[in-house]
């Protein structure tokens, strides 16, 4: 039986360093998941995060980004989920500080968007429910299409993560489901009814799998990481903004991608 201080190295290369009680993680400790690049440091009980702690997602820094690349949550936990009061720091600079229930924003809280605008009020099941929206600094520019798309993605991030995880498990074992393959994403696009006459499947696939336009560089089994999906949505939203005045001025291939990106962003709202 493990008791006191100790280190446990798992076959998956994940490592726990900290306190044990009755053969379970209990007390202060740090768990590093190398397979998913995550780390939790804080209190444990019965083998799960419980009490106060910090969970950090260890994505590498994007040299072109002026803001942090690593998302993190600092606050209260209960039986392995965010529960109670805590603050989530998003990679784009946005923050949420308030109440949590079962990993969702639920109760009074304050969400500060990356453009400086603020929502102060009540949240229900990870969504803004009732409150007031305050503008950002008066001297600052209006949010770009890219920022607006990011705000939508942040607002519905939990639902997107669940969908991503569900479809990444199709045709493989759950423990092997880390990234969406092209067939898995195509199934998601069909089930979510993303395809339309102005946004055919081919145009959507070119947005999220840009190598499809260059068969010589296409991997044998194209994969799409979750952060790549979010990045493509932001980029195509920015492209939509530059051509919003008159999309007909863009080349046909670009027009299809812009129209497809708009349909994708609208579908995120479900």
C-alpha positions in Angstrom: 0.0 0.0 0.0 1.3 3.4 -1.0 1.4 5.9 2.0 3.1 9.2 2.4 5.3 10.8 -0.3 6.0 9.0 -3.5 6.3 9.0 -7.3 4.3 6.8 -9.7 5.4 6.5 -13.3 2.7 4.9 -15.5 3.3 2.8 -18.7 1.7 5.7 -20.7 4.6 7.9 -19.5 2.3 9.9 -17.3 3.8 10.7 -13.9 2.4 11.5 -10.4 4.5 13.1 -7.7 3.1 13.7 -4.3 1.2 12.4 -1.3 -0.6 9.1 -1.0 -3.1 7.6 1.5 -4.5 4.1 1.4 -3.0 3.4 -2.0 -4.7 6.5 -3.5 -3.5 10.0 -4.4 -4.4 12.1 -1.4 -3.1 15.4 -0.1 -0.8 17.6 -2.2 0.6 16.4 -5.5 1.3 17.0 -9.2 0.1 14.8 -12.1 1.6 15.2 -15.6 -0.2 13.7 -18.5 2.5 13.6 -21.2 0.1 12.0 -23.7 -2.2 15.1 -23.7 0.3 17.7 -22.5 -1.6 18.6 -19.3 -0.5 19.1 -15.7 -2.5 19.4 -12.5 -0.9 20.7 -9.2 -2.9 20.9 -6.0 -5.0 19.0 -3.6 -6.2 15.4 -4.1 -8.7 13.0 -2.4 -9.4 9.4 -3.3 -7.2 9.6 -6.4 -9.0 12.7 -7.9 -8.3 16.4 -7.8 -10.3 17.7 -4.8 -9.9 21.0 -3.0 -7.8 23.8 -4.5 -5.5 23.4 -7.5 -4.3 24.5 -10.9 -4.8 22.6 -14.2 -2.7 23.8 -17.1 -2.8 22.8 -20.8 0.9 22.8 -21.9 0.6 23.8 -25.6 3.8 25.2 -27.0 3.9 29.0 -27.5 3.0 30.3 -30.9 5.8 32.8 -31.8 3.3 34.9 -33.9 0.9 35.2 -30.9 1.2 38.2 -28.6 -0.7 36.4 -25.8 -0.2 33.3 -23.8 -0.7 29.9 -25.5 -1.3 27.9 -22.4 -4.9 27.8 -21.0 -5.2 27.2 -17.2 -7.8 26.9 -14.5 -7.1 27.9 -10.9 -9.7 27.3 -8.3 -11.8 24.7 -6.5 -12.3 21.1 -7.5 -14.6 18.3 -6.3 -14.1 14.6 -7.2 -12.1 15.5 -10.3 -14.2 18.3 -11.8 -14.2 22.1 -11.6 -16.7 22.8 -8.8 -17.1 25.9 -6.7 -15.2 29.2 -7.3 -12.4 29.4 -9.9 -10.8 31.4 -12.7 -10.2 30.1 -16.2 -7.5 31.8 -18.3 -7.9 31.3 -22.0 -5.1 31.2 -24.5 -6.2 34.3 -26.3 -6.2 36.5 -23.1 -9.9 36.1 -22.2 -10.7 35.2 -18.6 -13.7 33.9 -16.7 -13.9 34.3 -12.9 -16.9 32.9 -11.0 -18.8 29.9 -10.0 -18.5 26.4 -11.6 -20.6 23.2 -11.5 -19.5 19.9 -13.0 -16.8 21.6 -15.2 -19.3 24.2 -16.5 -19.6 27.9 -15.8 -22.7 28.0 -13.7 -23.8 30.8 -11.3 -22.6 34.3 -11.0 -19.4 35.2 -12.9 -17.5 37.7 -15.0 -16.2 36.9 -18.5 -13.7 39.3 -19.9 -13.2 38.9 -23.7 -9.9 39.5 -25.4 -11.1 42.9 -26.8 -11.7 44.1 -23.3 -15.5 43.9 -23.3 -17.1 42.3 -20.2 -20.1 40.2 -19.5 -21.1 40.4 -15.8 -24.0 38.2 -14.7 -25.4 34.7 -14.4 -24.2 31.7 -16.3 -26.2 28.5 -16.8 -24.7 25.2 -18.1 -21.6 27.0 -19.6 -23.6 29.7 -21.3 -24.3 33.4 -20.5 -27.9 33.6 -19.1 -28.7 36.9 -17.6 -26.5 39.9 -17.0 -25.1 43.0 -18.6 -22.6 43.5 -21.4 -20.0 46.2 -20.9 -17.9 47.6 -23.9 -14.2 47.5 -23.9 -11.9 50.6 -23.8 -13.5 53.4 -25.8 -10.2 54.1 -27.6 -9.8 50.5 -28.7 -10.9 49.2 -32.2 -14.0 47.2 -32.7 -13.6 43.4 -32.5 -12.4 41.9 -35.7 -14.2 39.0 -37.4 -11.5 36.7 -36.0 -12.1 38.0 -32.4 -15.9 37.6 -32.8 -15.4 34.0 -34.0 -13.1 33.4 -31.0 -15.7 34.7 -28.6 -18.3 32.3 -30.1 -15.9 29.4 -29.8 -15.1 30.3 -26.2 -18.8 30.5 -25.4 -19.5 27.0 -26.7 -16.2 25.5 -26.0 -17.4 22.6 -23.8 -20.0 21.4 -26.4 -17.3 21.5 -29.1 -14.9 19.5 -27.0 -17.5 16.9 -26.3 -18.4 16.6 -30.0 -14.7 16.4 -30.9 -14.0 13.6 -28.4 -17.1 11.7 -29.5 -16.3 11.6 -33.1 -12.5 11.0 -32.5 -13.5 7.6 -31.0 -15.3 6.4 -34.1 -13.6 3.3 -35.4 -10.9 3.1 -32.6 -10.5 2.5 -28.9 -11.4 5.4 -26.6 -7.9 5.5 -25.2 -6.5 6.0 -28.7 -8.8 8.8 -29.7 -6.6 11.9 -29.7 -7.2 13.5 -33.1 -9.9 13.5 -35.7 -9.1 11.8 -38.9 -10.5 13.1 -42.2 -13.3 10.4 -42.4 -14.3 11.2 -38.8 -14.5 14.9 -39.5 -16.5 14.2 -42.6 -19.0 12.1 -40.6 -19.3 15.0 -38.1 -19.9 17.5 -40.9 -22.7 15.3 -42.3 -24.3 14.6 -38.9 -24.2 18.3 -38.0 -25.7 19.3 -41.4 -22.8 21.6 -42.2 -22.9 20.9 -45.9 -25.1 23.1 -48.2 -25.2 24.1 -51.9 -22.9 27.0 -51.1 -20.7 25.1 -48.7 -20.2 21.6 -50.2 -18.2 19.0 -48.4 -15.1 19.6 -50.6 -15.0 23.3 -49.6 -15.3 22.5 -45.9 -12.6 19.9 -46.1 -10.3 22.4 -47.8 -10.7 24.7 -44.8 -9.8 22.2 -42.1 -7.4 20.0 -44.2 -5.6 22.6 -46.4 -3.1 19.9 -47.6 -6.0 18.5 -49.7 -5.1 21.2 -52.3 -1.6 19.7 -52.5 -1.9 15.9 -52.8 1.9 15.4 -52.9 2.1 16.7 -49.3 -1.0 15.0 -48.0 -0.4 12.5 -45.1 -1.6 9.0 -45.6 -4.3 9.5 -42.9 -4.9 13.2 -42.4 -5.4 14.2 -38.7 -7.0 17.3 -37.2 -6.1 18.3 -33.7 -8.7 20.2 -31.7 -6.5 23.4 -31.6 -6.1 23.2 -35.4 -9.8 23.1 -35.9 -10.2 26.2 -33.7 -7.4 28.0 -35.6 -8.9 27.3 -39.0 -12.3 28.6 -37.8 -10.7 31.8 -36.7 -8.6 32.2 -39.8 -11.6 31.6 -42.2 -13.7 34.0 -40.1 -11.0 36.7 -40.7 -11.1 35.9 -44.4 -14.8 36.2 -44.4 -14.5 39.7 -42.9 -12.1 41.0 -45.5 -14.5 39.9 -48.3 -17.7 40.6 -46.6 -18.4 43.8 -48.6 -18.4 42.0 -52.0 -17.5 38.3 -51.9 -17.9 38.2 -55.7 -14.6 40.0 -56.0 -12.8 36.9 -54.7 -11.7 34.0 -56.9 -14.2 31.1 -57.1 -12.2 28.8 -54.9 -11.7 31.5 -52.2 -15.4 32.4 -52.4 -16.4 28.9 -51.7 -14.1 28.7 -48.7 -15.4 32.0 -47.3 -19.0 30.9 -47.7 -18.2 27.6 -46.1 -16.5 29.3 -43.2 -19.6 31.4 -42.5 -21.8 28.3 -42.5 -19.3 26.6 -40.1 -19.3 29.5 -37.7 -23.1 29.7 -37.7 -23.3 26.0 -37.0 -21.1 26.4 -33.9 -24.0 28.2 -32.2 -26.0 25.0 -31.9 
